[in-house]
Amino acid sequence: MVELSQSQFSSVRHFLSGIKCDIVFGYSIVENRQRGRVFADDLNHPQTVLFWHYCGFAFVGGRHDNRNFNQTLGEFLRGTYEQDQRRISLFVNDTAWNKVIQQFIKDNPNIKIGELLRFHFNEKAFRGMSASIPDGYTLREMDEELIEKLQGHVIPSFSWHSSEAFLKGGKGYCLLDGGRIACNAFSASIGNQILDIGIETMADYRMKGLAVPAAYAMVKYCLDNGFKPNWGCTAINIGSARIAARLGFEVLDSHPVYSSP
């Protein structure tokens, strides 16, 4: 397995079209919108490719029976590919590739397995919806001041390497309770004219339905600016799935995600 330079990313873009996952994070790498790394079995005639986004999300495409490539892929999933390796969460929605990964797990039970839901966006349903901002709250577009105040895990720093990069290439909104941020919704990734929506509600404000107006603003931004909105969450994140349903997203299918220890 060899690592491609940024100038070579576009040469393997076509591998993404054969991956049956939400691959907006992969497209964001090859379009140089967000940081990530790309690996292939061969620089000149690649047959198998790994796309690894800055946030840890990864996707594999091409031949599943590439022994040398698969050996190194196992090192990624064990977290031993390189010193101080960043986490990797490999999205797999392919029977053959799942069999490959299952072989790794037999010898490496520390590899974590989760389940991701994939959604279809029903624009017609969304157009018939509304989401009013609750009394006492205000909706404000993310700026440098708000980004500095954000706390939590699903915030721009999750998938953008700097606030400057996000402000230049992304979009987000915060629902404010006075000067406090109650929740935020933002472009976790953008690629191939798709915008993946990330959202988080602060602990003190959960179970109040406050995420809906913030997420609604992001979906509307997508439609007003030529992006297809995308939503994904783990199968156990019932709250996120409920918000998605209220915004016109319908569950399409589910698939495993494999993460390094």
C-alpha positions as protocol buffer text, in pm:
chain_id: "A"
residue {
  index: 1
  type: MET
  ca { x: 0 y: 0 z: 0 }
}
residue {
  index: 2
  type: VAL
  ca { x: 132 y: 344 z: -91 }
}
residue {
  index: 3
  type: GLU
  ca { x: 10 y: 691 z: 3 }
}
residue {
  index: 4
  type: LEU
  ca { x: -94 y: 927 z: -276 }
}
residue {
  index: 5
  type: SER
  ca { x: 3 y: 1291 z: -286 }
}
residue {
  index: 6
  type: GLN
  ca { x: -273 y: 1549 z: -291 }
}
residue {
  index: 7
  type: SER
  ca { x: -215 y: 1613 z: -661 }
}
residue {
  index: 8
  type: GLN
  ca { x: -291 y: 1245 z: -730 }
}
residue {
  index: 9
  type: PHE
  ca { x: -622 y: 1230 z: -543 }
}
residue {
  index: 10
  type: SER
  ca { x: -835 y: 1312 z: -847 }
}
residue {
  index: 11
  type: SER
  ca { x: -696 y: 1010 z: -1034 }
}
residue {
  index: 12
  type: VAL
  ca { x: -878 y: 771 z: -798 }
}
residue {
  index: 13
  type: ARG
  ca { x: -1200 y: 969 z: -759 }
}
residue {
  index: 14
  type: HIS
  ca { x: -1392 y: 714 z: -972 }
}
residue {
  index: 15
  type: PHE
  ca { x: -1345 y: 448 z: -704 }
}
residue {
  index: 16
  type: LEU
  ca { x: -1586 y: 640 z: -480 }
}
residue {
  index: 17
  type: SER
  ca { x: -1879 y: 584 z: -716 }
}
residue {
  index: 18
  type: GLY
  ca { x: -1861 y: 209 z: -649 }
}
residue {
  index: 19
  type: ILE
  ca { x: -1882 y: 241 z: -269 }
}
residue {
  index: 20
  type: LYS
  ca { x: -2235 y: 197 z: -129 }
}
residue {
  index: 21
  type: CYS
  ca { x: -2195 y: 422 z: 174 }
}
residue {
  index: 22
  type: ASP
  ca { x: -2242 y: 791 z: 246 }
}
residue {
  index: 23
  type: ILE
  ca { x: -1916 y: 889 z: 76 }
}
residue {
  index: 24
  type: VAL
  ca { x: -1941 y: 1268 z: 97 }
}
residue {
  index: 25
  type: PHE
  ca { x: -1639 y: 1259 z: 332 }
}
residue {
  index: 26
  type: GLY
  ca { x: -1443 y: 1077 z: 62 }
}
residue {
  index: 27
  type: TYR
  ca { x: -1537 y: 1329 z: -204 }
}
residue {
  index: 28
  type: SER
  ca { x: -1439 y: 1615 z: 27 }
}
residue {
  index: 29
  type: ILE
  ca { x: -1085 y: 1475 z: 31 }
}
residue {
  index: 30
  type: VAL
  ca { x: -1040 y: 1429 z: -344 }
}
residue {
  index: 31
  type: GLU
  ca { x: -1188 y: 1774 z: -406 }
}
residue {
  index: 32
  type: ASN
  ca { x: -939 y: 1920 z: -155 }
}
residue {
  index: 33
  type: ARG
  ca { x: -1217 y: 2079 z: 48 }
}
residue {
  index: 34
  type: GLN
  ca { x: -1115 y: 1903 z: 368 }
}
residue {
  index: 35
  type: ARG
  ca { x: -804 y: 1723 z: 483 }
}
residue {
  index: 36
  type: GLY
  ca { x: -757 y: 1353 z: 447 }
}
residue {
  index: 37
  type: ARG
  ca { x: -526 y: 1083 z: 319 }
}
residue {
  index: 38
  type: VAL
  ca { x: -559 y: 843 z: 28 }
}
residue {
  index: 39
  type: PHE
  ca { x: -382 y: 509 z: -12 }
}
residue {
  index: 40
  type: ALA
  ca { x: -370 y: 267 z: -304 }
}
residue {
  index: 41
  type: ASP
  ca { x: -211 y: -66 z: -388 }
}
residue {
  index: 42
  type: ASP
  ca { x: -22 y: 90 z: -680 }
}
residue {
  index: 43
  type: LEU
  ca { x: 41 y: 448 z: -788 }
}
residue {
  index: 44
  type: ASN
  ca { x: 30 y: 387 z: -1162 }
}
residue {
  index: 45
  type: HIS
  ca { x: -243 y: 126 z: -1190 }
}
residue {
  index: 46
  type: PRO
  ca { x: -448 y: 132 z: -869 }
}
residue {
  index: 47
  type: GLN
  ca { x: -700 y: -145 z: -818 }
}
residue {
  index: 48
  type: THR
  ca { x: -784 y: -93 z: -451 }
}
residue {
  index: 49
  type: VAL
  ca { x: -807 y: 242 z: -271 }
}
residue {
  index: 50
  type: LEU
  ca { x: -854 y: 360 z: 88 }
}
residue {
  index: 51
  type: PHE
  ca { x: -992 y: 710 z: 155 }
}
residue {
  index: 52
  type: TRP
  ca { x: -926 y: 828 z: 513 }
}
residue {
  index: 53
  type: HIS
  ca { x: -1082 y: 1157 z: 622 }
}
residue {
  index: 54
  type: TYR
  ca { x: -933 y: 1387 z: 886 }
}
residue {
  index: 55
  type: CYS
  ca { x: -1216 y: 1299 z: 1128 }
}
residue {
  index: 56
  type: GLY
  ca { x: -1136 y: 926 z: 1103 }
}
residue {
  index: 57
  type: PHE
  ca { x: -1411 y: 815 z: 864 }
}
residue {
  index: 58
  type: ALA
  ca { x: -1271 y: 585 z: 598 }
}
residue {
  index: 59
  type: PHE
  ca { x: -1392 y: 405 z: 286 }
}
residue {
  index: 60
  type: VAL
  ca { x: -1240 y: 128 z: 78 }
}
residue {
  index: 61
  type: GLY
  ca { x: -1314 y: 61 z: -287 }
}
residue {
  index: 62
  type: GLY
  ca { x: -1199 y: -164 z: -566 }
}
residue {
  index: 63
  type: ARG
  ca { x: -1076 y: -525 z: -551 }
}
residue {
  index: 64
  type: HIS
  ca { x: -1144 y: -697 z: -220 }
}
residue {
  index: 65
  type: ASP
  ca { x: -902 y: -986 z: -288 }
}
residue {
  index: 66
  type: ASN
  ca { x: -587 y: -774 z: -293 }
}
residue {
  index: 67
  type: ARG
  ca { x: -381 y: -963 z: -35 }
}
residue {
  index: 68
  type: ASN
  ca { x: -99 y: -714 z: 25 }
}
residue {
  index: 69
  type: PHE
  ca { x: -337 y: -421 z: 42 }
}
residue {
  index: 70
  type: ASN
  ca { x: -563 y: -608 z: 283 }
}
residue {
  index: 71
  type: GLN
  ca { x: -273 y: -693 z: 512 }
}
residue {
  index: 72
  type: THR
  ca { x: -197 y: -325 z: 554 }
}
residue {
  index: 73
  type: LEU
  ca { x: -567 y: -245 z: 593 }
}
residue {
  index: 74
  type: GLY
  ca { x: -564 y: -482 z: 890 }
}
residue {
  index: 75
  type: GLU
  ca { x: -284 y: -276 z: 1043 }
}
residue {
  index: 76
  type: PHE
  ca { x: -499 y: 36 z: 1009 }
}
residue {
  index: 77
  type: LEU
  ca { x: -790 y: -131 z: 1189 }
}
residue {
  index: 78
  type: ARG
  ca { x: -561 y: -260 z: 1465 }
}
residue {
  index: 79
  type: GLY
  ca { x: -423 y: 93 z: 1505 }
}
residue {
  index: 80
  type: THR
  ca { x: -68 y: -22 z: 1431 }
}
residue {
  index: 81
  type: TYR
  ca { x: -9 y: 121 z: 1083 }
}
residue {
  index: 82
  type: GLU
  ca { x: 204 y: 405 z: 1218 }
}
residue {
  index: 83
  type: GLN
  ca { x: 311 y: 548 z: 1551 }
}
residue {
  index: 84
  type: ASP
  ca { x: 41 y: 757 z: 1721 }
}
residue {
  index: 85
  type: GLN
  ca { x: -206 y: 658 z: 1450 }
}
residue {
  index: 86
  type: ARG
  ca { x: -527 y: 860 z: 1442 }
}
residue {
  index: 87
  type: ARG
  ca { x: -845 y: 664 z: 1482 }
}
residue {
  index: 88
  type: ILE
  ca { x: -1005 y: 505 z: 1180 }
}
residue {
  index: 89
  type: SER
  ca { x: -1371 y: 413 z: 1138 }
}
residue {
  index: 90
  type: LEU
  ca { x: -1415 y: 210 z: 822 }
}
residue {
  index: 91
  type: PHE
  ca { x: -1759 y: 225 z: 659 }
}
residue {
  index: 92
  type: VAL
  ca { x: -1841 y: -100 z: 478 }
}
residue {
  index: 93
  type: ASN
  ca { x: -2164 y: -174 z: 289 }
}
residue {
  index: 94
  type: ASP
  ca { x: -2043 y: -460 z: 70 }
}
residue {
  index: 95
  type: THR
  ca { x: -2071 y: -834 z: 134 }
}
residue {
  index: 96
  type: ALA
  ca { x: -1726 y: -922 z: 0 }
}
residue {
  index: 97
  type: TRP
  ca { x: -1548 y: -648 z: 196 }
}
residue {
  index: 98
  type: ASN
  ca { x: -1738 y: -740 z: 513 }
}
residue {
  index: 99
  type: LYS
  ca { x: -1604 y: -1096 z: 483 }
}
residue {
  index: 100
  type: VAL
  ca { x: -1251 y: -956 z: 457 }
}
residue {
  index: 101
  type: ILE
  ca { x: -1296 y: -745 z: 769 }
}
residue {
  index: 102
  type: GLN
  ca { x: -1455 y: -1031 z: 962 }
}
residue {
  index: 103
  type: GLN
  ca { x: -1135 y: -1230 z: 909 }
}
residue {
  index: 104
  type: PHE
  ca { x: -940 y: -947 z: 1074 }
}
residue {
  index: 105
  type: ILE
  ca { x: -1174 y: -950 z: 1371 }
}
residue {
  index: 106
  type: LYS
  ca { x: -1124 y: -1322 z: 1434 }
}
residue {
  index: 107
  type: ASP
  ca { x: -762 y: -1250 z: 1516 }
}
residue {
  index: 108
  type: ASN
  ca { x: -815 y: -898 z: 1654 }
}
residue {
  index: 109
  type: PRO
  ca { x: -1122 y: -890 z: 1881 }
}
residue {
  index: 110
  type: ASN
  ca { x: -1035 y: -536 z: 1993 }
}
residue {
  index: 111
  type: ILE
  ca { x: -1158 y: -396 z: 1661 }
}
residue {
  index: 112
  type: LYS
  ca { x: -1488 y: -225 z: 1741 }
}
residue {
  index: 113
  type: ILE
  ca { x: -1804 y: -292 z: 1543 }
}
residue {
  index: 114
  type: GLY
  ca { x: -2097 y: -54 z: 1515 }
}
residue {
  index: 115
  type: GLU
  ca { x: -2397 y: -7 z: 1288 }
}
residue {
  index: 116
  type: LEU
  ca { x: -2470 y: 302 z: 1081 }
}
residue {
  index: 117
  type: LEU
  ca { x: -2803 y: 411 z: 940 }
}
residue {
  index: 118
  type: ARG
  ca { x: -2811 y: 551 z: 588 }
}
residue {
  index: 119
  type: PHE
  ca { x: -3092 y: 791 z: 494 }
}
residue {
  index: 120
  type: HIS
  ca { x: -3271 y: 908 z: 181 }
}
residue {
  index: 121
  type: PHE
  ca { x: -3379 y: 1271 z: 176 }
}
residue {
  index: 122
  type: ASN
  ca { x: -3740 y: 1330 z: 78 }
}
residue {
  index: 123
  type: GLU
  ca { x: -3737 y: 1689 z: -42 }
}
residue {
  index: 124
  type: LYS
  ca { x: -4112 y: 1697 z: -102 }
}
residue {
  index: 125
  type: ALA
  ca { x: -4177 y: 1597 z: 260 }
}
residue {
  index: 126
  type: PHE
  ca { x: -3934 y: 1862 z: 384 }
}
residue {
  index: 127
  type: ARG
  ca { x: -4100 y: 2135 z: 179 }
}
residue {
  index: 128
  type: GLY
  ca { x: -4420 y: 2069 z: 369 }
}
residue {
  index: 129
  type: MET
  ca { x: -4252 y: 2108 z: 707 }
}
residue {
  index: 130
  type: SER
  ca { x: -4159 y: 2402 z: 924 }
}
residue {
  index: 131
  type: ALA
  ca { x: -3950 y: 2448 z: 1236 }
}
residue {
  index: 132
  type: SER
  ca { x: -4015 y: 2759 z: 1442 }
}
residue {
  index: 133
  type: ILE
  ca { x: -3754 y: 2895 z: 1680 }
}
residue {
  index: 134
  type: PRO
  ca { x: -3876 y: 2859 z: 2043 }
}
residue {
  index: 135
  type: ASP
  ca { x: -3950 y: 3172 z: 2245 }
}
residue {
  index: 136
  type: GLY
  ca { x: -3644 y: 3304 z: 2423 }
}
residue {
  index: 137
  type: TYR
  ca { x: -3399 y: 3156 z: 2171 }
}
residue {
  index: 138
  type: THR
  ca { x: -3227 y: 3306 z: 1867 }
}
residue {
  index: 139
  type: LEU
  ca { x: -3072 y: 3138 z: 1564 }
}
residue {
  index: 140
  type: ARG
  ca { x: -2737 y: 3277 z: 1456 }
}
residue {
  index: 141
  type: GLU
  ca { x: -2497 y: 3184 z: 1181 }
}
residue {
  index: 142
  type: MET
  ca { x: -2166 y: 3046 z: 1306 }
}
residue {
  index: 143
  type: ASP
  ca { x: -1881 y: 3293 z: 1314 }
}
residue {
  index: 144
  type: GLU
  ca { x: -1540 y: 3302 z: 1477 }
}
residue {
  index: 145
  type: GLU
  ca { x: -1684 y: 3417 z: 1810 }
}
residue {
  index: 146
  type: LEU
  ca { x: -1935 y: 3131 z: 1830 }
}
residue {
  index: 147
  type: ILE
  ca { x: -1687 y: 2869 z: 1716 }
}
residue {
  index: 148
  type: GLU
  ca { x: -1456 y: 2965 z: 2003 }
}
residue {
  index: 149
  type: LYS
  ca { x: -1744 y: 2907 z: 2246 }
}
residue {
  index: 150
  type: LEU
  ca { x: -1848 y: 2570 z: 2108 }
}
residue {
  index: 151
  type: GLN
  ca { x: -1795 y: 2266 z: 2326 }
}
residue {
  index: 152
  type: GLY
  ca { x: -1874 y: 1902 z: 2265 }
}
residue {
  index: 153
  type: HIS
  ca { x: -1774 y: 1639 z: 2013 }
}
residue {
  index: 154
  type: VAL
  ca { x: -1990 y: 1697 z: 1703 }
}
residue {
  index: 155
  type: ILE
  ca { x: -1871 y: 2048 z: 1626 }
}
residue {
  index: 156
  type: PRO
  ca { x: -1669 y: 2185 z: 1331 }
}
residue {
  index: 157
  type: SER
  ca { x: -1334 y: 2083 z: 1486 }
}
residue {
  index: 158
  type: PHE
  ca { x: -1453 y: 1722 z: 1455 }
}
residue {
  index: 159
  type: SER
  ca { x: -1410 y: 1724 z: 1079 }
}
residue {
  index: 160
  type: TRP
  ca { x: -1238 y: 2052 z: 986 }
}
residue {
  index: 161
  type: HIS
  ca { x: -870 y: 2092 z: 1071 }
}
residue {
  index: 162
  type: SER
  ca { x: -910 y: 2460 z: 1167 }
}
residue {
  index: 163
  type: SER
  ca { x: -1182 y: 2714 z: 1234 }
}
residue {
  index: 164
  type: GLU
  ca { x: -1039 y: 2923 z: 948 }
}
residue {
  index: 165
  type: ALA
  ca { x: -1089 y: 2634 z: 705 }
}
residue {
  index: 166
  type: PHE
  ca { x: -1445 y: 2585 z: 826 }
}
residue {
  index: 167
  type: LEU
  ca { x: -1538 y: 2952 z: 802 }
}
residue {
  index: 168
  type: LYS
  ca { x: -1397 y: 2964 z: 450 }
}
residue {
  index: 169
  type: GLY
  ca { x: -1553 y: 2644 z: 318 }
}
residue {
  index: 170
  type: GLY
  ca { x: -1833 y: 2544 z: 553 }
}
residue {
  index: 171
  type: LYS
  ca { x: -2155 y: 2667 z: 707 }
}
residue {
  index: 172
  type: GLY
  ca { x: -2326 y: 2636 z: 1043 }
}
residue {
  index: 173
  type: TYR
  ca { x: -2587 y: 2771 z: 1281 }
}
residue {
  index: 174
  type: CYS
  ca { x: -2619 y: 2793 z: 1658 }
}
residue {
  index: 175
  type: LEU
  ca { x: -2938 y: 2816 z: 1860 }
}
residue {
  index: 176
  type: LEU
  ca { x: -2869 y: 3055 z: 2144 }
}
residue {
  index: 177
  type: ASP
  ca { x: -3026 y: 3088 z: 2486 }
}
residue {
  index: 178
  type: GLY
  ca { x: -2915 y: 3441 z: 2558 }
}
residue {
  index: 179
  type: GLY
  ca { x: -2538 y: 3412 z: 2532 }
}
residue {
  index: 180
  type: ARG
  ca { x: -2530 y: 3034 z: 2577 }
}
residue {
  index: 181
  type: ILE
  ca { x: -2513 y: 2791 z: 2287 }
}
residue {
  index: 182
  type: ALA
  ca { x: -2797 y: 2541 z: 2322 }
}
residue {
  index: 183
  type: CYS
  ca { x: -2721 y: 2341 z: 2008 }
}
residue {
  index: 184
  type: ASN
  ca { x: -2540 y: 2366 z: 1679 }
}
residue {
  index: 185
  type: ALA
  ca { x: -2579 y: 2229 z: 1327 }
}
residue {
  index: 186
  type: PHE
  ca { x: -2309 y: 2256 z: 1064 }
}
residue {
  index: 187
  type: SER
  ca { x: -2157 y: 2116 z: 746 }
}
residue {
  index: 188
  type: ALA
  ca { x: -1956 y: 1822 z: 875 }
}
residue {
  index: 189
  type: SER
  ca { x: -1842 y: 1754 z: 521 }
}
residue {
  index: 190
  type: ILE
  ca { x: -1901 y: 1881 z: 168 }
}
residue {
  index: 191
  type: GLY
  ca { x: -1824 y: 1696 z: -154 }
}
residue {
  index: 192
  type: ASN
  ca { x: -1981 y: 1602 z: -488 }
}
residue {
  index: 193
  type: GLN
  ca { x: -2247 y: 1871 z: -424 }
}
residue {
  index: 194
  type: ILE
  ca { x: -2356 y: 1684 z: -109 }
}
residue {
  index: 195
  type: LEU
  ca { x: -2348 y: 1838 z: 238 }
}
residue {
  index: 196
  type: ASP
  ca { x: -2338 y: 1612 z: 541 }
}
residue {
  index: 197
  type: ILE
  ca { x: -2508 y: 1768 z: 843 }
}
residue {
  index: 198
  type: GLY
  ca { x: -2350 y: 1736 z: 1185 }
}
residue {
  index: 199
  type: ILE
  ca { x: -2550 y: 1831 z: 1491 }
}
residue {
  index: 200
  type: GLU
  ca { x: -2514 y: 1834 z: 1869 }
}
residue {
  index: 201
  type: THR
  ca { x: -2724 y: 1964 z: 2155 }
}
residue {
  index: 202
  type: MET
  ca { x: -2556 y: 2066 z: 2479 }
}
residue {
  index: 203
  type: ALA
  ca { x: -2633 y: 1842 z: 2777 }
}
residue {
  index: 204
  type: ASP
  ca { x: -2843 y: 2104 z: 2963 }
}
residue {
  index: 205
  type: TYR
  ca { x: -3072 y: 2152 z: 2662 }
}
residue {
  index: 206
  type: ARG
  ca { x: -3143 y: 1799 z: 2546 }
}
residue {
  index: 207
  type: MET
  ca { x: -3490 y: 1643 z: 2515 }
}
residue {
  index: 208
  type: LYS
  ca { x: -3646 y: 1981 z: 2433 }
}
residue {
  index: 209
  type: GLY
  ca { x: -3663 y: 1956 z: 2055 }
}
residue {
  index: 210
  type: LEU
  ca { x: -3413 y: 2241 z: 2011 }
}
residue {
  index: 211
  type: ALA
  ca { x: -3203 y: 2060 z: 1752 }
}
residue {
  index: 212
  type: VAL
  ca { x: -3481 y: 2064 z: 1494 }
}
residue {
  index: 213
  type: PRO
  ca { x: -3478 y: 2438 z: 1406 }
}
residue {
  index: 214
  type: ALA
  ca { x: -3097 y: 2442 z: 1384 }
}
residue {
  index: 215
  type: ALA
  ca { x: -3092 y: 2135 z: 1159 }
}
residue {
  index: 216
  type: TYR
  ca { x: -3384 y: 2275 z: 958 }
}
residue {
  index: 217
  type: ALA
  ca { x: -3177 y: 2586 z: 885 }
}
residue {
  index: 218
  type: MET
  ca { x: -2895 y: 2367 z: 753 }
}
residue {
  index: 219
  type: VAL
  ca { x: -3125 y: 2168 z: 527 }
}
residue {
  index: 220
  type: LYS
  ca { x: -3276 y: 2490 z: 391 }
}
residue {
  index: 221
  type: TYR
  ca { x: -2926 y: 2626 z: 332 }
}
residue {
  index: 222
  type: CYS
  ca { x: -2847 y: 2313 z: 129 }
}
residue {
  index: 223
  type: LEU
  ca { x: -3153 y: 2348 z: -91 }
}
residue {
  index: 224
  type: ASP
  ca { x: -3102 y: 2720 z: -140 }
}
residue {
  index: 225
  type: ASN
  ca { x: -2739 y: 2671 z: -246 }
}
residue {
  index: 226
  type: GLY
  ca { x: -2751 y: 2365 z: -469 }
}
residue {
  index: 227
  type: PHE
  ca { x: -2640 y: 2101 z: -220 }
}
residue {
  index: 228
  type: LYS
  ca { x: -2806 y: 1769 z: -148 }
}
residue {
  index: 229
  type: PRO
  ca { x: -2846 y: 1736 z: 231 }
}
residue {
  index: 230
  type: ASN
  ca { x: -2711 y: 1418 z: 386 }
}
residue {
  index: 231
  type: TRP
  ca { x: -2777 y: 1265 z: 727 }
}
residue {
  index: 232
  type: GLY
  ca { x: -2615 y: 968 z: 894 }
}
residue {
  index: 233
  type: CYS
  ca { x: -2606 y: 833 z: 1248 }
}
residue {
  index: 234
  type: THR
  ca { x: -2545 y: 516 z: 1443 }
}
residue {
  index: 235
  type: ALA
  ca { x: -2836 y: 277 z: 1485 }
}
residue {
  index: 236
  type: ILE
  ca { x: -2834 y: 333 z: 1861 }
}
residue {
  index: 237
  type: ASN
  ca { x: -2862 y: 712 z: 1827 }
}
residue {
  index: 238
  type: ILE
  ca { x: -3240 y: 715 z: 1843 }
}
residue {
  index: 239
  type: GLY
  ca { x: -3252 y: 1090 z: 1906 }
}
residue {
  index: 240
  type: SER
  ca { x: -3064 y: 1172 z: 1587 }
}
residue {
  index: 241
  type: ALA
  ca { x: -3283 y: 935 z: 1385 }
}
residue {
  index: 242
  type: ARG
  ca { x: -3595 y: 1107 z: 1519 }
}
residue {
  index: 243
  type: ILE
  ca { x: -3465 y: 1449 z: 1423 }
}
residue {
  index: 244
  type: ALA
  ca { x: -3384 y: 1317 z: 1078 }
}
residue {
  index: 245
  type: ALA
  ca { x: -3739 y: 1187 z: 1037 }
}
residue {
  index: 246
  type: ARG
  ca { x: -3881 y: 1527 z: 1132 }
}
residue {
  index: 247
  type: LEU
  ca { x: -3679 y: 1684 z: 851 }
}
residue {
  index: 248
  type: GLY
  ca { x: -3780 y: 1448 z: 572 }
}
residue {
  index: 249
  type: PHE
  ca { x: -3502 y: 1190 z: 597 }
}
residue {
  index: 250
  type: GLU
  ca { x: -3610 y: 828 z: 559 }
}
residue {
  index: 251
  type: VAL
  ca { x: -3400 y: 526 z: 657 }
}
residue {
  index: 252
  type: LEU
  ca { x: -3258 y: 363 z: 345 }
}
residue {
  index: 253
  type: ASP
  ca { x: -3049 y: 82 z: 496 }
}
residue {
  index: 254
  type: SER
  ca { x: -2781 y: 11 z: 755 }
}
residue {
  index: 255
  type: HIS
  ca { x: -2430 y: -127 z: 742 }
}
residue {
  index: 256
  type: PRO
  ca { x: -2134 y: -199 z: 972 }
}
residue {
  index: 257
  type: VAL
  ca { x: -1860 y: 42 z: 1071 }
}
residue {
  index: 258
  type: TYR
  ca { x: -1532 y: -98 z: 1200 }
}
residue {
  index: 259
  type: SER
  ca { x: -1313 y: 116 z: 1426 }
}
residue {
  index: 260
  type: SER
  ca { x: -961 y: 87 z: 1558 }
}
residue {
  index: 261
  type: PRO
  ca { x: -927 y: 32 z: 1936 }
}
